[in-house]
Each structure stands twice: as C-alpha cells, then as structure tokens.
Amino acid sequence: MFVVSLHYKVPLEQVDAHIEGHISWLKAGYAKGMFLASGRKVPRDGGVILAKGKRKDLEAELTNDPFHQHDLADYTITEFDPVMVADGLEALQG
C-alpha cells in the first residue's frame, strides 16, 4: 500500500486550469484498481492518494497525471504495510 502526497508548486489558479484532466486521470486509476482513495489536503496545498500495486507501476502511472506533465506538483511516495485496520477496511491488508 502507498500514500502519495502531492504538494503544489504553483498558485491554485494554475492547478485549477488542469483539475478536469487530473480528475479524469484519477478516475482511470480507480478503474484500473490502483487507487483506493484520494482527496485534497486541508489547507489546499496539495492532495493525497492511497494506492495499491507495485511501486514501479505506481511511479509510471504518476507520470500520466496532468499535474506532473505540467510541473504543477511534487510527489512523495510512502510505502507501508497495513497490519491493523478498522472493521470494514480488511481489504486494505495484504
């Protein structure tokens, strides 16, 4: 499991100009079964994606994000092994 933390490098106006493409890219990641959850940081200086799969596949997928292609955000990938989860989130283990 991975936590991908995005940090915007540009003003929000530039981010918002590419938000529709970013959302389409996220939807494709969900359809592939790679993304499990995503959302904006509060305050809105970036976002977070929970992902599963192989790190090399995730890294390749991140290069398709319009935010990456237009150099709008930096990405930090943290891998972790969820050995304990709340009831109902057992699918995250494994």
Stockholm file with secondary structure:
# STOCKHOLM 1.0

chainA/1-94         MFVVSLHYKVPLEQVDAHIEGHISWLKAGYAKGMFLASGRKVPRDGGVILAKGKRKDLEAELTNDPFHQHDLADYTITEFDPVMVADGLEALQG
#=GR chainA/1-94 SS CEEEEEEECSCHHHHHTTHHHHHHHHHHHHHTTCEEEEEECSSSSEEEEEECSCHHHHHHHHTTSHHHHTTCEEEEEEECCCCCCCTTCGGGCC
#=GC SS_cons        CEEEEEEECSCHHHHHTTHHHHHHHHHHHHHTTCEEEEEECSSSSEEEEEECSCHHHHHHHHTTSHHHHTTCEEEEEEECCCCCCCTTCGGGCC
//
